[in-house]
Amino acid sequence: MSGSTIWDLRAEKVVSEIRAGKRSDGRAFDQYRNIELETNMIESAEGSARVKFGQTDVIVGVKMFPETPYPDMPDEGSISVNCELLPMASTDYESGPPSESSIELARVVDRGIRESQCMDFKEFCIVEGEKVWVVYIEINVLNYDGNLFDAASFAAMAALKHTKVPKLDDEYQIVKGEFEGTLKLARTSLMTTYAKIGNSIIVDPDEAEEKAMSARFSIATTNDGYISAFQKGLSGSFTVDEINKCVDDAFKHTSALMKHLR
């Protein structure tokens, strides 16, 4: 039996269970999997975090470098988010150029953080027109079992909360092993992802549930009540009422997820 046939059968089972009002792992429709967080495990990074949402395992490293600003933003730094989907994480991933999935994941995490204005890019200015800080956020997926958006968003924010700002010498070179405080964050932005299976909507879908879903909706919300990003996936649809309920629930989930963020 081929791998695709096995997944088709698992997806059919998921749909049947959802219609019966249950999930295969026993969770409620609005319940996240168990969350585990480890921080500061990468010594060479300015900040790092490893997060597990059930069996989904993501590690994020943060590096900061002084660089030349963009001509149209001479007094502002920036962030850059990159994602690598490692073949060891899933048979769906291959080595080589970034896939559409990795590009989408990086862009969604970037947008959720950037548009939340949790960082003031003007404070990243070292010398106007000459040097600004650029924060590089590197996402590596160690094991894939669904809902990478939320896991990567959570890991990125956890890593940023522990990021130390490197000290610079008179020539704007990084002084190895010396720092000038931690990165300032005005707020926290986290992603909440919903999957539509049949006529039901569940949060934090695992891999089998993602195979069965007809539509995906992700919302980045902040701990002080703002929406910073949306992302709709797949060909299925959500009604206006379903969208509104997802948004309302997302704020509740962000509040609950914050308790795991340290």
C-alpha positions in Angstrom: 0.0 0.0 0.0 1.5 3.4 -1.0 2.1 6.2 1.4 -0.6 8.4 -0.3 -3.2 5.6 0.0 -2.4 5.3 3.7 -2.8 9.0 4.2 -6.1 9.0 2.3 -7.4 6.3 4.7 -6.2 8.2 7.7 -7.9 11.4 6.4 -11.1 9.5 5.9 -10.9 8.3 9.5 -10.3 11.8 10.8 -13.3 13.1 8.9 -15.5 10.3 10.3 -14.3 11.0 13.8 -14.8 14.8 13.5 -18.4 14.2 12.3 -18.9 12.1 15.4 -17.7 15.0 17.5 -14.3 13.7 18.5 -10.6 13.9 17.7 -8.3 10.9 17.4 -6.1 12.1 20.3 -9.0 12.8 22.5 -8.7 16.6 22.5 -11.6 19.0 22.4 -12.1 20.9 19.1 -10.8 24.0 20.8 -7.8 22.4 22.7 -4.1 22.7 21.9 -1.7 19.8 22.3 0.8 19.6 25.1 3.4 22.4 24.8 7.0 22.1 25.8 9.5 25.0 25.7 13.3 25.2 26.1 15.3 28.4 25.7 18.9 29.5 25.3 20.2 26.1 24.0 22.2 27.5 21.1 25.4 29.2 22.5 26.3 30.8 19.2 23.0 32.6 18.9 21.9 35.8 20.5 18.6 34.1 21.4 17.1 30.6 20.8 14.1 28.5 21.7 12.9 25.0 21.0 9.2 24.3 21.1 7.1 21.2 20.9 3.4 21.2 20.1 2.7 17.5 20.6 5.1 15.8 18.2 5.7 18.9 16.1 9.2 20.1 17.0 10.7 23.5 16.0 13.9 25.2 16.9 14.5 28.9 16.3 17.8 30.8 16.5 18.2 34.6 16.5 21.3 36.5 15.3 21.9 40.3 15.1 24.2 42.0 12.7 25.0 45.7 12.0 24.3 46.4 8.4 23.7 49.3 5.9 20.1 50.5 6.1 17.8 50.7 3.1 18.0 54.0 1.3 14.3 54.8 2.0 14.7 53.8 5.7 18.0 55.4 6.7 17.1 55.3 10.4 15.4 52.0 10.7 16.6 48.4 11.1 14.6 45.3 10.2 14.0 41.7 10.7 14.6 38.8 8.3 12.8 35.4 8.8 14.1 32.3 7.1 12.7 28.8 7.3 14.3 25.4 6.6 12.1 22.3 6.4 14.6 19.5 7.0 14.1 16.1 5.3 14.6 14.5 8.7 11.4 16.2 9.8 9.1 14.6 7.3 9.1 12.5 4.1 7.3 15.4 2.5 10.4 17.6 2.7 13.4 17.5 0.3 16.8 19.0 0.3 17.4 21.9 -2.1 16.0 25.4 -2.8 13.2 26.7 -0.4 9.9 25.1 -1.1 6.6 27.0 -1.3 5.7 25.7 2.2 8.9 27.0 3.7 8.5 30.4 2.1 4.9 30.7 3.2 5.8 29.7 6.8 8.7 32.3 6.9 6.5 35.0 5.5 3.6 34.3 7.8 5.8 34.3 10.9 7.6 37.5 9.7 4.3 39.3 9.1 2.8 38.3 12.5 5.9 39.7 14.2 6.6 42.7 12.0 3.0 44.0 11.8 2.5 43.7 15.5 5.1 46.4 16.0 6.5 44.5 18.9 9.8 46.0 18.0 10.6 49.7 17.2 12.8 49.5 14.2 13.9 53.1 14.7 15.6 51.9 17.9 17.6 49.6 15.7 19.4 52.6 14.3 23.1 52.7 15.2 24.2 55.6 13.0 21.6 57.1 10.7 22.3 56.3 7.0 25.3 54.1 7.9 24.5 51.3 10.3 21.4 49.6 11.7 20.6 46.3 13.4 19.1 43.6 11.4 17.6 40.7 13.4 17.8 37.3 11.6 15.2 34.7 12.8 16.1 31.2 11.6 13.4 28.6 11.8 14.3 24.9 11.6 11.7 22.2 11.7 13.0 19.1 13.4 9.8 17.0 13.3 6.5 17.7 11.5 3.2 16.6 13.0 1.0 19.5 11.9 0.5 23.2 12.7 3.9 24.6 11.9 2.6 28.2 11.9 1.7 28.3 15.6 4.8 26.3 16.7 7.2 28.5 14.7 5.5 31.7 15.8 5.7 30.6 19.4 9.3 29.5 19.1 10.3 32.8 17.4 8.7 35.0 20.1 10.3 32.9 22.8 13.7 33.2 21.1 13.2 37.0 20.7 12.3 37.4 24.4 15.7 35.9 25.3 17.7 37.8 22.6 20.8 39.7 23.8 22.0 42.8 21.9 25.7 42.4 20.9 28.2 45.1 22.0 29.9 47.0 19.1 33.4 48.5 19.1 34.2 52.0 17.7 34.2 50.6 14.1 30.8 49.0 14.5 32.1 45.5 14.7 30.6 43.0 17.1 32.6 42.4 20.3 32.5 38.6 20.7 30.9 37.5 24.0 29.9 41.0 25.1 26.3 42.4 25.2 24.4 45.6 25.9 21.2 44.4 27.4 18.3 42.5 25.8 16.1 43.1 22.8 13.2 45.4 23.7 9.7 44.0 22.9 6.7 46.2 23.3 4.2 43.3 23.1 3.9 39.6 22.2 2.3 38.3 19.0 1.3 34.7 18.6 -0.4 32.7 15.9 -3.6 30.6 16.3 -4.4 28.2 13.4 -7.7 26.6 12.7 -8.6 23.8 10.3 -12.0 23.2 8.8 -12.9 19.6 8.4 -16.4 18.9 7.1 -18.5 21.5 8.8 -16.4 21.6 12.0 -13.5 23.8 12.9 -10.7 22.7 15.2 -7.6 24.4 16.5 -4.0 23.2 16.4 -4.5 20.5 13.7 -2.0 17.6 13.8 -0.6 16.1 10.5 -3.5 13.7 9.9 -6.0 16.5 10.5 -4.2 18.7 8.1 -4.4 16.0 5.5 -8.2 16.0 6.0 -8.9 19.7 6.2 -10.5 21.6 3.4 -9.4 25.1 4.6 -7.0 26.6 7.0 -7.2 30.0 8.8 -4.3 31.5 10.9 -4.6 34.6 13.0 -1.7 36.5 14.7 -3.0 38.3 17.8 -1.2 40.3 20.5 -1.3 40.0 24.2 -2.7 43.6 24.4 -5.7 43.0 22.0 -4.5 43.7 18.4 -4.7 41.6 15.3 -1.4 41.7 13.4 -1.9 39.1 10.6 -4.2 36.8 8.8 -3.4 33.8 6.5 -6.0 31.7 4.6 -4.9 28.4 3.1 -6.4 25.8 0.8 -9.5 25.9 -1.5 -12.2 25.5 1.2 -14.0 28.5 2.8 -15.1 29.9 6.1 -18.3 31.8 6.6 -18.2 35.3 8.1 -19.6 34.0 11.4 -16.9 31.3 11.5 -14.2 33.9 10.9 -15.6 36.1 13.6 -15.7 33.2 16.1 -12.1 32.2 15.2 -10.9 35.7 15.8 -12.6 35.9 19.2 -11.3 32.6 20.2 -7.8 33.5 18.9 -7.5 36.2 21.6 -8.4 33.6 24.3 -5.8 31.2 22.9 -3.1 33.8 22.9 -3.8 34.6 26.5 -3.6 30.9 27.3 -0.4 30.3 25.3 1.2 33.3 27.0 1.3 31.2 30.2 3.7 28.8 28.5 5.9 31.7 27.2 8.8 32.6 29.5 
